[in-house]
């Protein structure tokens, strides 16, 4: 992070974060043409979650914290309004809060670091605010790019994935016969090999998934021990080559593949934004 001499006290920072007017950001996020197509109520939830993320970062500046994917997308939208974002950073933190977009993308250990950062974020959110991130409990609200993957009862080697309500067969994931450590996934009927999912040797609860043949590590998917029946998956709007599958069945949403703000990581990133 680039820090100025006008560093704020913690109380000043928190008060300034809570007072931020993010109406323009929510307006853009709700637009279908060039935003995310969120509903106003969902945008309001993401505003609350985003401000909580900023507050946690202010309270724990030395920790690497990764927010839920849509909180990160809200952050992206804020950053795109460059003048407002720069002014808001100065008002709140007294310095420019950089975005490091690469955590989780640089191999298996990095993916684990992302998951650890996400879990720490969830723990602190519950500890500080007494409840989970709104995005965790409202994962699919206002979104048309969420998918539910579930193993079929009695068929542990196959799973149905759906991108849209009412289209339960939009995608099919199935383990290859004789190859229990690999699975093909397809989002389109005419592209049966559009995605490849492979379980790691010796790690039956984790899999790498990619929608592009040449990008085998585009996303990290993992089923929580003891909960082998389901996972949430989400494609980023306009980015069909990346997907995130979360750890918990039915409730928990995964962290953003690109979201992190910490002193250590941001210092490496310089002024890199996504």
Secondary structure by P-SEA (a helix, b strand, c coil): cccccccccaaaaaaaaaaccaaaaaaaaacccccccccaaaaaaaaaaaaaaaaaaaacccccccccaaaaaaaaaaaaaaaaaaaaaaaccccccccccccccccaaaaaaaaaaaaaaaaaaaaacccccccccccccccccbbbbbcccccccbbbbbccccccccbbbbcccccccbbbbbccccccccbbbbbcccccccbbbbccccccccbbbbbccccccbbbbbbccccccbbbbbccccccccccccccccaaaaaaaccccc
